[in-house]
Amino acid sequence: MWLTQYLVLFCCVYADPCPNKCVCHSSWIRGITTIVVDCSKQGLAVVPSRISPYVTSLVLNENFITELPANSFTKYKHLRELFLYKNFISKIHKDAFNGLQKLTELSLHSNRLTSFENGTFSSLKNLRRLYLFTNYIKSIDNGVLQGLDKVETLFLHENLLRTIPEGTFAHMEQLQILTLYRNYLQVLFNGSLKGMFKLNTLQLAHNHLTSITKEMFTGTKVNEIYLEYNRLKEITASSFGNLPFIKKIVLLGNQINSIQNKSFSLLSSLMVLSLSGNHLTKLKVGMFSGLTSVSQLFLQENRIEWIERKIFADMRNLQQLFLFRNQIFYIQEKTFEGLMSLSELNLGVNNISGLANGAFDGLPRLLVLQINSNRLTTIPSGAFRNLRSLYRLVIFFNSISFIEEGSFDHCERLRSIVWYAPLSLAQSSKRLRLIKSNNLQCDCNILWLKTWLNKRNVNTTVFCEKPDFLSGKDISSINASLFKCENPDEMHVTISPKSVVSLQGSTLFLKCDSNVVANFTWLKDGVLLPSSDSLFQMTSGILYIKNIQRTSAGHYTCIATNKQWSGVAFSKVSIGIRATILSSKNETFVIESNQPITLQCNATGAPIPSRIWFKNSVPFIYTKNSVLNFNGDLHIFKLTSADVGVYKCEVNNDFGFDSKTINLLFKHGLNNSSTHNLKNSYNVALVQNRNITFVKDDSVGDEPEDNKHY
């Protein structure tokens, strides 16, 4: 039987000779006949003739075909695959694909197509895969894709699409993968995706979308949405709404700086959420509420400075949390509490200079912790408490000189401490080669670490940096008698900066140092400072003050103590305020000659702003007829026509710059043009005479009643 079928196949294939410049071959596998005619890369300008009518796969890619006339493939009724990519096709007749009832795959990508007539694909009743990417398609009318009821994959990326009309995909109920990335989509209309009940993957990356709403995805059961590198700035509670089947959302590389509470709360199946490469500055409680199914959360490469406690409390299934390349400076107690399933936490490449005792409490399954490339100088004894599952700790590219005794006592499964950067990384650039990985002080306070390393089977190498005679030596191989502590005559405590003026609303770090190991306590104006969400006392001796206000000004005291010594140091903090004009920034008034006038430049700021006056864009030259008052106001004793012009006052201090403009007009020089420009402009500067003419609505009249207080 099989021999008979093979002979029939053989006769069919060779009844028509293989077209010139083409390669033909056939096969018969598991009862399926395949006849391939490959005419790719042959410089063809048209579809070759004399192709076997039994052909099942026709390859015409990378030729010079420019158009497809009507009925181009009508006689090839057995054709299942048609490849026409990388030609120069710019025109396809709407009947070009007539007769291809068995076609399952059509590739037209990388051509010069700009549009299609309605019904172009209507005869392709069994098409499963359609590739139209990398063309110049500007629009797709509602009827273009009509008839493609069985298409499962549609690639439309890398075109010139600006919009998707409602109902474009209405009949494509079998569509599973839709790619629209690298187009110019600015908005996705409500209902654009309606009807795609089996849609699994939606690719919208690299477009110009500025907002998203839950109505965009209405009528779909999409599993994965890719929205990276658009222009999104905010995620709201109405952005995604209720998508019970969604498992992955990628928002990488947008401009997101705000996420409203409960924005993701109805995404009950979401497993992967990527928000990396955005403009987030803080993480607040409620931002990730309801995400009980998420296993991977990507927040790297933002501008995050601060993480509130228990912000991830709902994410009990989270396994991987990536927060590297942010600006986080401190990890407070129980920051990650509630992440019962977390196995990997990456906090590398931040500004972390302090870890609170209990910073990683509530992570019973954490295996890998990366806090490399930060600003740690010490590790407090309670920072890693309760991390009983921790296996790998990565802390290279810090400045750690001291580790408190007992820091690793609870890390029962710790087997790897990466104290130095891998050689391949350290040598990958000149800048990295110059960075030191920690500078351990090998004295009596660190002897416990030698003992601990010798008892535990931990894969690590730790070299001493100080004192000089132990520099470069492996701590494990040094004789215990050499771990000595100098006995200083006294304790020296210093604060930097000793005096500082900080801008209102900014962040300030005060650093307290001691020449011996000590604990630090802070006071303000003689009163013990309590910790709060805006003020932290780090174990490393750093005091962090967030959102500085006038009440933050004062005298700060650092008290350093240990078993033998105590010492104090002081710092004065003053508050700076940007130079700001208090009155209207643009004023105009008209005055008669020989009258005095004072042009006010009321401003606030700390330090007190300096003032500079300009007339007609050049610095004002003071004469016997003018004077600058002690408060910065400009006084002119007797006005003349020479004083007419545009006056500008600029105020400036260390924290800001501001300016105002005063247009001074001479009453007898008014004309229709000048009065027209003075409409509604009677909000003028305070003047020291009563012969002022106000101009409003193109008419000259008396001073308005609501300005009588001037």
Wavefront OBJ file of the C-alpha trace (Angstrom):
o trace
v 0.000 0.000 0.000
v 2.727 2.482 1.007
v 4.612 1.703 -2.209
v 1.543 2.596 -4.288
v 1.163 5.914 -2.489
v 4.833 6.729 -2.962
v 4.626 5.977 -6.708
v 1.603 8.262 -7.034
v 3.502 10.989 -5.226
v 6.558 10.454 -7.427
v 4.516 10.743 -10.603
v 2.737 13.883 -9.416
v 5.928 15.661 -8.477
v 7.817 14.959 -11.633
v 4.936 15.361 -14.046
v 5.924 19.054 -14.087
v 9.623 19.876 -14.213
v 11.117 22.001 -11.456
v 11.132 25.701 -12.510
v 14.442 27.119 -13.639
v 16.598 28.402 -10.742
v 14.420 26.603 -8.193
v 15.061 23.569 -5.999
v 12.315 20.987 -5.615
v 12.051 18.054 -3.242
v 9.332 15.924 -1.736
v 8.692 13.654 1.210
v 6.029 11.418 2.596
v 5.926 11.159 6.381
v 3.170 9.491 8.370
v 0.798 9.629 5.488
v 1.333 13.375 4.803
v 2.685 14.381 1.416
v 5.020 17.392 1.294
v 6.221 18.921 -1.972
v 8.559 21.891 -1.546
v 9.497 24.315 -4.333
v 12.269 26.616 -3.136
v 12.929 29.612 -5.413
v 14.485 31.903 -2.810
v 17.361 34.290 -3.591
v 17.096 33.818 -7.372
v 16.515 37.407 -8.481
v 12.946 36.671 -9.583
v 10.690 39.598 -10.499
v 7.482 37.545 -10.817
v 6.121 34.274 -9.506
v 7.625 31.554 -11.737
v 5.372 29.449 -13.951
v 5.342 25.657 -14.478
v 5.262 24.942 -10.743
v 3.715 21.597 -9.861
v -0.001 22.074 -9.030
v 0.575 19.659 -6.139
v 3.093 21.915 -4.415
v 2.459 22.213 -0.659
v 5.238 24.644 0.280
v 6.329 27.493 -2.010
v 9.363 29.549 -0.978
v 9.845 32.835 -2.878
v 11.604 34.929 -0.252
v 14.484 37.353 -0.928
v 13.671 38.060 -4.569
v 12.603 41.209 -6.463
v 8.851 40.628 -6.708
v 6.999 43.966 -6.536
v 3.325 43.001 -6.788
v 0.918 40.081 -6.640
v -1.778 40.211 -9.365
v -5.203 38.615 -9.095
v -5.249 34.797 -8.999
v -1.461 34.608 -8.607
v -1.695 31.195 -6.905
v -5.113 29.897 -7.951
v -3.877 26.648 -9.499
v -1.940 25.623 -6.376
v -4.919 24.293 -4.463
v -2.753 22.018 -2.278
v -0.504 24.870 -1.045
v -0.164 24.924 2.749
v 2.791 27.274 3.169
v 3.638 30.406 1.146
v 6.780 32.414 1.899
v 7.156 35.818 0.230
v 9.215 37.702 2.772
v 12.075 40.091 1.947
v 10.841 41.049 -1.504
v 9.777 44.496 -2.741
v 6.034 43.881 -2.756
v 4.063 47.102 -2.459
v 0.777 46.051 -4.038
v -1.414 42.976 -3.556
v -4.618 42.553 -5.554
v -7.546 41.655 -3.328
v -7.981 38.401 -5.315
v -4.296 37.464 -5.281
v -4.815 34.565 -2.852
v -7.980 33.130 -4.391
v -8.167 29.356 -4.282
v -5.747 28.815 -1.399
v -8.249 27.014 0.764
v -5.612 24.821 2.437
v -3.053 27.544 3.198
v -2.081 27.549 6.889
v 0.950 29.882 6.871
v 1.543 33.097 4.904
v 4.664 35.179 5.330
v 4.750 38.674 3.803
v 7.076 40.364 6.236
v 9.922 42.698 5.265
v 8.294 44.077 2.126
v 6.964 47.511 1.181
v 3.301 47.073 1.934
v 1.390 50.135 3.123
v -2.229 48.937 3.105
v -4.626 46.194 2.001
v -7.978 46.171 0.293
v -10.885 44.771 2.267
v -11.281 41.071 1.591
v -7.633 40.485 0.612
v -7.386 37.492 2.980
v -11.035 36.415 2.944
v -10.418 33.244 0.933
v -7.800 31.909 3.381
v -10.276 29.980 5.482
v -7.686 27.695 7.104
v -4.853 30.185 7.672
v -3.229 29.751 11.102
v -0.181 32.026 10.942
v 0.059 35.428 9.217
v 3.289 37.432 9.242
v 3.025 41.095 8.172
v 5.752 42.652 10.283
v 8.486 45.040 9.090
v 6.443 46.750 6.390
v 5.062 50.281 6.036
v 1.461 49.546 6.976
v -0.200 52.755 8.182
v -3.715 51.492 8.857
v -5.879 48.395 8.858
v -9.551 48.824 8.046
v -12.155 46.719 9.778
v -12.701 44.502 6.727
v -9.042 43.709 5.961
v -8.785 40.772 8.355
v -12.288 39.526 7.746
v -12.477 35.786 7.155
v -9.372 34.914 9.168
v -11.403 33.020 11.721
v -8.742 30.374 12.385
v -5.623 32.524 12.615
v -3.717 31.826 15.835
v -0.632 34.029 15.278
v -0.627 37.527 13.785
v 2.591 39.541 13.619
v 2.082 43.257 12.861
v 5.104 44.719 14.626
v 7.538 47.191 13.098
v 5.013 49.034 10.940
v 3.579 52.571 10.933
v 0.273 51.927 12.675
v -1.090 54.862 14.653
v -4.454 53.459 15.661
v -6.423 50.237 15.807
v -10.121 50.828 14.946
v -12.759 49.159 17.047
v -13.695 45.762 15.657
v -10.440 45.232 13.731
v -9.977 41.773 15.284
v -13.637 41.102 16.014
v -13.816 37.800 14.101
v -10.427 36.401 15.167
v -11.689 34.278 18.023
v -8.809 31.786 17.701
v -6.037 34.403 17.856
v -3.491 33.549 20.563
v -0.478 35.778 19.788
v -0.741 39.388 18.547
v 2.369 41.543 18.142
v 2.023 45.299 17.628
v 5.325 46.491 19.037
v 7.478 49.155 17.374
v 4.560 50.994 15.807
v 3.291 54.514 16.536
v 0.180 53.711 18.546
v -0.816 56.645 20.731
v -4.099 55.272 21.970
v -5.821 51.909 21.966
v -9.545 52.487 21.548
v -12.004 50.736 23.788
v -13.097 47.567 22.040
v -10.057 47.415 19.722
v -9.292 43.912 20.988
v -12.848 42.773 21.414
v -13.617 39.225 20.343
v -10.193 37.625 20.956
v -11.299 35.128 23.571
v -8.201 32.946 23.273
v -5.603 35.713 23.189
v -2.590 34.631 25.199
v 0.124 37.180 24.344
v -0.354 40.860 23.476
v 2.796 42.730 22.461
v 2.447 46.540 22.579
v 6.037 47.486 23.398
v 7.867 50.441 21.827
v 4.786 52.496 20.952
v 3.645 55.963 22.054
v 0.896 54.983 24.489
v 0.446 57.562 27.241
v -2.358 55.861 29.163
v -4.169 52.562 29.457
v -7.646 51.724 30.678
v -9.332 48.477 31.551
v -11.779 49.001 28.665
v -8.908 48.453 26.225
v -8.774 44.792 27.204
v -12.509 44.216 27.520
v -13.643 41.097 25.710
v -10.291 39.297 25.922
v -8.800 36.629 28.165
v -5.233 37.785 27.635
v -2.522 36.049 29.685
v 0.511 38.244 28.928
v 0.644 41.980 28.176
v 3.902 43.646 27.130
v 3.819 47.450 27.405
v 7.511 48.220 27.787
v 9.042 51.406 26.387
v 5.854 53.394 25.939
v 5.102 56.773 27.525
v 3.003 55.714 30.492
v 3.315 57.988 33.529
v 0.763 56.635 35.964
v -0.956 53.383 36.891
v -4.419 53.896 38.337
v -7.121 51.665 39.730
v -8.802 51.764 36.306
v -5.711 50.876 34.255
v -6.179 47.119 34.277
v -9.388 46.539 36.203
v -10.432 42.897 36.429
v -8.318 40.614 34.249
v -8.766 37.240 35.978
v -6.597 35.353 33.466
v -3.617 37.719 33.257
v -0.354 36.127 34.386
v 2.304 38.556 33.207
v 2.469 42.346 32.795
v 5.642 44.041 31.578
v 5.840 47.831 32.059
v 9.609 48.164 31.694
v 11.097 51.451 30.490
v 8.119 53.784 30.779
v 7.929 57.050 32.753
v 5.757 55.761 35.594
v 6.153 57.877 38.720
v 2.884 57.062 40.457
v 0.935 53.888 41.237
v -2.391 54.334 42.958
v -3.388 52.020 45.766
v -5.064 48.788 44.668
v -4.168 49.326 41.007
v -3.452 45.595 40.663
v -5.848 44.294 43.305
v -8.196 42.493 40.867
v -5.450 40.644 38.975
v -5.941 37.439 40.908
v -3.779 35.256 38.631
v -0.865 37.651 38.024
v 2.487 35.910 38.510
v 5.060 38.274 36.938
v 5.039 42.081 37.239
v 7.861 44.162 35.770
v 8.083 47.854 36.658
v 11.816 48.234 36.125
v 13.318 51.233 34.369
v 10.630 53.728 35.401
v 10.607 56.892 37.546
v 9.277 55.540 40.844
v 10.773 57.303 43.867
v 8.964 55.628 46.749
v 7.058 52.451 47.522
v 3.985 52.927 49.698
v 1.715 50.539 51.536
v -1.283 49.637 49.366
v 0.591 49.940 46.085
v 0.774 46.149 45.663
v -2.252 45.106 47.667
v -4.102 42.048 46.390
v -1.163 40.577 44.437
v -1.277 37.280 46.260
v -0.240 35.194 43.232
v 2.803 37.174 42.058
v 6.027 35.153 42.160
v 8.376 37.645 40.452
v 8.453 41.426 40.984
v 10.933 43.580 39.051
v 11.535 47.102 40.411
v 15.147 47.650 39.428
v 16.493 50.773 37.725
v 13.986 53.223 39.160
v 14.647 56.148 41.504
v 13.340 54.519 44.657
v 14.750 56.077 47.824
v 12.465 54.680 50.426
v 10.477 51.482 51.146
v 7.709 51.579 53.711
v 7.343 48.709 56.157
v 5.173 45.762 55.130
v 4.487 47.159 51.670
v 4.775 43.623 50.275
v 2.664 42.019 52.999
v 0.014 40.662 50.590
v 2.548 39.000 48.305
v 2.838 35.732 50.191
v 3.777 33.787 47.030
v 6.539 36.168 45.893
v 9.741 34.245 45.262
v 12.006 36.801 43.569
v 12.205 40.539 44.296
v 14.607 42.723 42.306
v 15.352 46.222 43.599
v 18.864 46.780 42.300
v 20.001 50.058 40.680
v 17.821 52.354 42.732
v 18.653 55.026 45.329
v 17.618 53.171 48.486
v 19.711 54.392 51.422
v 18.389 52.483 54.421
v 16.571 49.239 55.219
v 14.447 49.634 58.301
v 13.185 46.896 60.582
v 10.716 44.395 59.065
v 10.694 46.113 55.695
v 9.965 42.841 53.892
v 7.788 41.174 56.496
v 5.097 38.964 54.986
v 7.142 37.578 52.077
v 6.929 34.042 53.382
v 7.967 32.451 50.054
v 10.756 34.864 49.027
v 13.902 32.981 48.014
v 15.906 35.741 46.258
v 16.235 39.430 47.158
v 18.491 41.711 45.129
v 19.301 45.132 46.634
v 22.565 45.649 44.794
v 23.779 48.982 43.374
v 21.897 51.298 45.712
v 22.987 53.867 48.290
v 22.361 51.671 51.329
v 24.512 52.920 54.178
v 22.649 51.316 57.053
v 20.776 48.135 57.990
v 18.469 48.166 60.986
v 18.441 45.259 63.396
v 15.722 43.016 62.016
v 15.925 44.588 58.552
v 15.180 41.188 56.973
v 12.822 39.769 59.579
v 9.922 37.791 58.178
v 11.834 36.039 55.359
v 11.943 32.397 56.513
v 12.783 30.973 53.054
v 15.291 33.506 51.777
v 18.182 31.696 50.063
v 20.041 34.503 48.238
v 20.551 38.060 49.477
v 22.464 40.547 47.330
v 23.436 43.900 48.867
v 26.597 44.419 46.840
v 27.686 47.803 45.482
v 26.267 49.897 48.297
v 27.744 52.107 51.037
v 27.740 49.781 54.002
v 30.517 50.399 56.522
v 29.301 48.173 59.337
v 26.998 45.202 59.764
v 24.999 45.257 63.029
v 24.601 42.006 64.913
v 20.832 41.858 64.352
v 20.671 42.708 60.648
v 20.500 39.058 59.501
v 18.717 37.604 62.494
v 16.199 34.854 61.747
v 17.568 34.271 58.219
v 17.877 30.569 58.946
v 17.533 29.524 55.280
v 20.062 32.016 53.901
v 22.555 30.167 51.701
v 24.350 32.894 49.745
v 25.206 36.454 50.847
v 26.669 38.867 48.269
v 28.289 41.979 49.811
v 31.180 42.964 47.538
v 31.829 46.599 46.525
v 30.945 48.022 49.936
v 33.218 49.693 52.503
v 32.654 47.290 55.378
v 35.304 47.716 58.064
v 33.456 46.222 61.014
v 31.046 43.334 61.547
v 29.467 43.047 64.973
v 29.934 39.784 66.806
v 27.056 37.378 66.293
v 25.978 38.841 62.932
v 25.773 35.364 61.341
v 24.758 33.317 64.386
v 21.232 32.688 63.092
v 22.306 31.937 59.510
v 22.484 28.190 60.042
v 22.614 27.281 56.334
v 24.936 30.044 55.144
v 27.536 28.466 52.845
v 28.717 31.314 50.623
v 29.741 34.894 51.394
v 30.848 36.826 48.306
v 33.160 39.367 49.949
v 34.959 40.340 46.729
v 33.614 40.910 43.223
v 34.060 38.006 40.785
v 37.268 38.446 38.829
v 35.444 38.669 35.499
v 33.345 41.568 36.827
v 36.130 43.381 38.615
v 38.285 43.385 35.488
v 35.495 44.245 33.053
v 36.217 47.988 33.229
v 38.892 50.347 34.509
v 36.442 51.966 36.904
v 35.541 48.661 38.538
v 39.186 47.679 38.833
v 39.765 50.742 41.007
v 36.907 49.976 43.425
v 37.906 48.260 46.651
v 35.686 45.507 47.985
v 35.469 46.303 51.713
v 38.260 47.277 54.093
v 38.065 45.047 57.148
v 39.746 46.228 60.340
v 41.380 43.111 61.797
v 41.571 43.857 65.505
v 40.290 42.208 68.658
v 36.714 43.114 67.729
v 36.800 40.876 64.657
v 38.551 37.846 66.164
v 35.169 36.173 66.503
v 34.818 36.129 62.675
v 38.062 34.129 62.293
v 36.765 31.615 64.829
v 33.354 31.419 63.147
v 34.832 30.898 59.672
v 37.117 28.134 60.921
v 34.198 26.282 62.480
v 31.724 26.700 59.605
v 32.037 25.289 56.104
v 31.566 28.644 54.363
v 32.921 29.253 50.881
v 34.550 32.671 51.197
v 37.858 34.474 51.349
v 38.241 37.533 53.569
v 41.428 39.592 53.592
v 42.406 42.174 56.167
v 42.818 45.777 55.102
v 44.010 47.204 58.411
v 46.290 47.340 60.359
v 49.047 47.672 57.789
v 51.057 44.671 58.997
v 48.053 42.395 58.348
v 46.951 44.024 55.097
v 46.292 41.487 52.347
v 46.327 38.453 54.627
v 43.530 35.893 54.785
v 41.747 36.288 58.116
v 41.446 32.519 58.490
v 45.220 32.001 58.412
v 46.233 34.767 60.851
v 47.350 33.767 64.324
v 44.753 34.775 66.893
v 47.385 36.583 68.994
v 47.777 39.192 66.242
v 44.183 40.422 66.555
v 44.911 43.295 68.945
v 43.039 46.459 69.772
v 44.885 49.688 70.373
v 44.087 51.300 73.690
v 43.535 54.993 72.823
v 44.029 57.683 75.418
v 40.572 59.030 74.699
v 37.597 58.749 72.370
v 37.378 61.194 69.465
v 33.885 61.821 68.062
v 33.250 63.904 64.960
v 30.173 64.973 63.000
v 30.053 65.916 59.343
v 28.889 68.413 58.383
v 29.378 70.526 61.493
v 27.154 73.266 60.136
v 24.798 73.026 57.191
v 21.974 74.956 55.528
v 19.524 72.544 53.885
v 16.742 73.378 51.473
v 13.250 73.041 52.877
v 11.758 69.736 51.727
v 15.134 68.143 50.987
v 16.924 65.210 52.623
v 19.874 65.521 55.000
v 22.433 63.016 56.286
v 24.493 63.750 59.404
v 27.403 61.325 59.865
v 28.855 60.632 63.309
v 32.275 58.937 63.511
v 34.400 57.639 66.329
v 37.993 56.499 66.483
v 36.859 53.391 68.396
v 33.913 51.017 67.965
v 30.877 52.611 69.574
v 27.107 52.848 69.677
v 25.538 56.159 68.678
v 22.615 58.138 70.109
v 21.224 61.392 68.699
v 19.620 64.392 70.393
v 18.130 67.618 69.030
v 18.261 70.716 71.169
v 19.035 68.452 74.130
v 16.041 66.128 73.619
v 16.423 62.456 72.637
v 15.334 61.928 69.015
v 12.695 59.216 68.420
v 12.709 57.281 65.144
v 9.894 57.922 62.680
v 9.125 57.563 58.980
v 11.005 60.805 58.325
v 13.896 60.424 60.766
v 16.197 57.418 61.202
v 19.165 56.740 63.402
v 21.311 54.178 61.654
v 23.585 51.816 63.546
v 26.490 53.070 61.427
v 26.218 56.511 63.052
v 24.223 58.205 60.297
v 21.194 60.349 61.109
v 18.765 60.639 58.197
v 16.296 63.530 58.116
v 13.678 63.363 55.362
v 11.545 66.266 54.082
v 13.266 68.945 56.132
v 10.961 71.666 57.522
v 11.479 74.771 59.651
v 11.075 72.614 62.778
v 14.107 70.590 61.689
v 16.431 73.517 62.344
v 18.433 73.343 65.535
v 21.481 71.911 67.281
v 22.083 68.169 66.921
v 24.190 66.155 69.326
v 25.753 62.757 68.684
v 26.670 60.691 71.756
v 29.059 57.797 71.139
v 29.503 55.175 73.863
v 31.107 51.805 74.452
v 32.120 49.852 77.552
v 35.127 52.092 78.182
v 34.529 55.468 76.623
v 31.929 58.068 75.785
v 32.098 61.220 73.697
v 29.956 63.852 72.020
v 29.963 65.991 68.896
v 27.666 68.762 67.656
v 26.157 69.987 64.408
v 24.036 73.032 63.585
v 21.279 72.661 60.995
v 19.667 75.706 59.395
v 16.854 75.702 56.886
v 17.186 77.202 53.432
v 14.234 78.553 51.451
v 14.278 79.257 47.721
v 14.292 82.880 46.659
v 10.688 83.639 45.645
v 8.877 86.789 44.500
v 5.815 87.385 46.699
v 3.861 89.777 44.483
v 2.543 89.388 40.946
v 5.233 88.398 38.436
v 3.959 90.675 35.656
v 2.657 94.168 36.425
v 1.864 97.240 34.322
v 0.900 100.799 35.251
v 0.781 104.328 33.765
v 1.906 107.502 35.535
v 2.263 111.243 34.897
v 5.544 113.102 34.768
v 7.380 114.640 37.727
v 5.855 112.177 40.164
v 7.789 109.800 42.465
v 7.295 106.049 42.300
v 8.543 102.958 44.097
v 8.765 99.707 42.150
v 8.467 96.924 44.658
v 10.329 93.620 44.537
v 9.013 91.849 47.625
v 10.698 88.487 48.012
v 11.309 85.783 50.579
v 14.095 83.289 51.039
v 16.815 82.051 53.328
v 19.531 83.196 53.081
v 18.037 86.632 52.262
v 17.931 86.906 48.458
v 20.006 89.470 46.590
v 18.169 91.754 44.128
v 19.234 93.081 40.736
v 17.203 95.532 38.624
v 17.215 95.670 34.818
v 15.674 98.153 32.422
v 14.946 97.026 28.887
v 17.083 93.877 29.443
v 20.247 95.715 30.554
v 21.376 96.352 34.173
v 19.729 99.460 35.597
v 22.071 102.435 35.989
v 21.379 104.431 39.137
v 21.423 108.248 38.882
v 20.623 111.157 41.189
v 16.982 110.585 40.258
v 16.860 106.980 41.525
v 17.857 104.933 44.536
v 17.766 101.297 45.645
v 16.046 101.060 49.026
v 17.422 98.843 51.805
v 14.706 96.252 51.091
v 15.540 96.047 47.380
v 12.735 98.282 46.044
v 13.605 100.721 43.252
v 12.611 104.350 43.957
v 12.497 107.003 41.214
v 12.089 110.578 42.513
v 10.640 112.316 39.442
v 9.391 110.439 36.423
v 10.269 111.655 32.942
v 9.685 110.199 29.509
v 13.177 108.678 29.724
v 11.979 106.431 32.543
v 9.409 104.650 30.375
v 10.320 101.005 29.695
v 10.237 97.427 30.929
v 11.775 96.936 34.369
v 12.815 93.527 35.643
v 13.766 92.544 39.180
v 15.757 89.337 39.695
v 16.114 87.741 43.141
v 18.579 85.013 43.895
v 20.027 82.978 46.753
v 21.843 79.661 47.152
v 18.636 77.688 46.656
v 16.733 79.387 43.877
v 16.071 82.197 41.427
v 12.933 84.198 40.614
v 12.006 87.378 38.739
v 9.187 89.825 38.048
v 8.543 92.333 35.257
v 7.028 95.810 35.545
v 5.907 97.629 32.399
v 6.074 101.386 33.109
v 4.162 103.617 30.672
v 4.001 107.410 30.396
v 0.409 108.637 30.457
v 0.730 111.190 27.637
v 2.350 108.606 25.367
v -0.655 106.223 25.318
v -2.205 105.293 22.002
v -4.742 102.725 20.831
v -2.120 100.049 20.435
v -0.658 100.487 23.910
v -4.032 100.583 25.634
v -5.082 97.427 23.818
v -2.107 95.611 25.342
v -3.076 96.732 28.823
v -6.445 95.006 29.050
v -7.177 93.696 32.542
v -3.783 94.842 33.820
v -4.587 97.084 36.752
v -2.918 94.772 39.326
v 0.121 97.023 39.718
v 2.986 97.580 42.128
v 2.595 99.776 45.195
v 3.523 103.355 44.321
v 4.180 106.456 46.390
v 1.945 108.947 44.556
v -1.747 109.286 43.713
v -1.626 110.486 40.112
v -1.789 107.008 38.564
v -3.996 106.226 35.600
v -5.273 102.633 35.375
v -6.108 101.171 31.982
v -8.780 98.506 31.531
v -10.844 97.385 28.550
v -9.200 99.949 26.193
v -10.366 102.927 28.247
v -8.698 105.304 30.674
v -10.469 105.846 33.966
v -10.208 106.165 37.715
v -8.583 103.708 40.051
v -10.828 100.643 40.502
v -12.460 100.211 43.868
v -10.819 96.841 44.567
v -7.350 98.412 44.406
v -8.010 101.317 46.785
v -5.789 99.652 49.421
v -2.758 100.555 47.342
l 1 2 3 4 5 6 7 8 9 10 11 12 13 14 15 16 17 18 19 20 21 22 23 24 25 26 27 28 29 30 31 32 33 34 35 36 37 38 39 40 41 42 43 44 45 46 47 48 49 50 51 52 53 54 55 56 57 58 59 60 61 62 63 64 65 66 67 68 69 70 71 72 73 74 75 76 77 78 79 80 81 82 83 84 85 86 87 88 89 90 91 92 93 94 95 96 97 98 99 100 101 102 103 104 105 106 107 108 109 110 111 112 113 114 115 116 117 118 119 120 121 122 123 124 125 126 127 128 129 130 131 132 133 134 135 136 137 138 139 140 141 142 143 144 145 146 147 148 149 150 151 152 153 154 155 156 157 158 159 160 161 162 163 164 165 166 167 168 169 170 171 172 173 174 175 176 177 178 179 180 181 182 183 184 185 186 187 188 189 190 191 192 193 194 195 196 197 198 199 200 201 202 203 204 205 206 207 208 209 210 211 212 213 214 215 216 217 218 219 220 221 222 223 224 225 226 227 228 229 230 231 232 233 234 235 236 237 238 239 240 241 242 243 244 245 246 247 248 249 250 251 252 253 254 255 256 257 258 259 260 261 262 263 264 265 266 267 268 269 270 271 272 273 274 275 276 277 278 279 280 281 282 283 284 285 286 287 288 289 290 291 292 293 294 295 296 297 298 299 300 301 302 303 304 305 306 307 308 309 310 311 312 313 314 315 316 317 318 319 320 321 322 323 324 325 326 327 328 329 330 331 332 333 334 335 336 337 338 339 340 341 342 343 344 345 346 347 348 349 350 351 352 353 354 355 356 357 358 359 360 361 362 363 364 365 366 367 368 369 370 371 372 373 374 375 376 377 378 379 380 381 382 383 384 385 386 387 388 389 390 391 392 393 394 395 396 397 398 399 400 401 402 403 404 405 406 407 408 409 410 411 412 413 414 415 416 417 418 419 420 421 422 423 424 425 426 427 428 429 430 431 432 433 434 435 436 437 438 439 440 441 442 443 444 445 446 447 448 449 450 451 452 453 454 455 456 457 458 459 460 461 462 463 464 465 466 467 468 469 470 471 472 473 474 475 476 477 478 479 480 481 482 483 484 485 486 487 488 489 490 491 492 493 494 495 496 497 498 499 500 501 502 503 504 505 506 507 508 509 510 511 512 513 514 515 516 517 518 519 520 521 522 523 524 525 526 527 528 529 530 531 532 533 534 535 536 537 538 539 540 541 542 543 544 545 546 547 548 549 550 551 552 553 554 555 556 557 558 559 560 561 562 563 564 565 566 567 568 569 570 571 572 573 574 575 576 577 578 579 580 581 582 583 584 585 586 587 588 589 590 591 592 593 594 595 596 597 598 599 600 601 602 603 604 605 606 607 608 609 610 611 612 613 614 615 616 617 618 619 620 621 622 623 624 625 626 627 628 629 630 631 632 633 634 635 636 637 638 639 640 641 642 643 644 645 646 647 648 649 650 651 652 653 654 655 656 657 658 659 660 661 662 663 664 665 666 667 668 669 670 671 672 673 674 675 676 677 678 679 680 681 682 683 684 685 686 687 688 689 690 691 692 693 694 695 696 697 698 699 700 701 702 703 704 705 706 707 708 709 710
